[in-house]
Amino acid sequence: MNTFLDPAASTAYDRRATRLLTRFYDRVAAEVDAPPGARLLDVGTGPGRLLARIARRRPDLVLAGADLSPHMIELATRRAPGARLAVADVADLPFPDGSLDYVVSTLSMHEWPDLPAAATELARVLAPGGRLVVYDFRFVRTAPALTALRSVFGTVERAPLSWFSLFTRITARPGGA
């Protein structure tokens, strides 16, 4: 079971993220290269720290966030009040087919219990030409994640982050484009 479903655990994570991940989230937000007006989902949004940064940097985007923890969504609502937020599993997202142009996930993929189902669902919600960008720990479930994503998306790129060596970035587009 995901420990972040417990409000005390999600509050503790939020405090740690403030101290340890501020620069990481700033950098990820700066890398969002979605076109103006794009519909962006932060899946595994947690307390909404990344969404808040994207909202400040890119007010031209339509933002949404999803997380399995109701308490995390409560925290995210305070940080990103303009975003559409939902309590949802990555394998069962409350968004129509092809309704999102850009999906980003930071440090949550290693928590996804069913990687093939998650990959299928992410491909479902992405519009043609959309983009998935996942940031996670370099050595945690990377091989199974790549296998699951390749089985659905086709071409998947993986690159270690030169600016934060503990993490890797995985990108994919529906149809492998």
Number of C-alpha atoms within 10 A of each C-alpha: 6 11 11 19 15 13 15 12 15 20 16 11 15 19 12 12 16 12 9 11 14 14 13 16 20 16 15 18 21 13 11 16 11 17 12 11 13 17 20 26 27 24 26 26 27 29 27 27 21 26 29 23 20 24 19 11 14 20 13 15 18 18 25 21 28 26 26 19 23 19 21 26 24 17 17 25 20 12 18 24 14 15 21 13 23 22 19 18 18 24 17 12 19 14 15 11 14 16 17 26 22 25 25 23 22 22 16 17 22 15 14 17 14 13 21 20 17 22 22 18 19 26 25 19 22 25 18 16 14 23 24 24 21 20 21 20 18 17 11 13 15 17 11 12 20 21 16 19 28 18 14 23 22 16 16 20 15 16 12 16 13 9 10 11 10 12 19 19 18 20 19 24 25 23 14 14 13
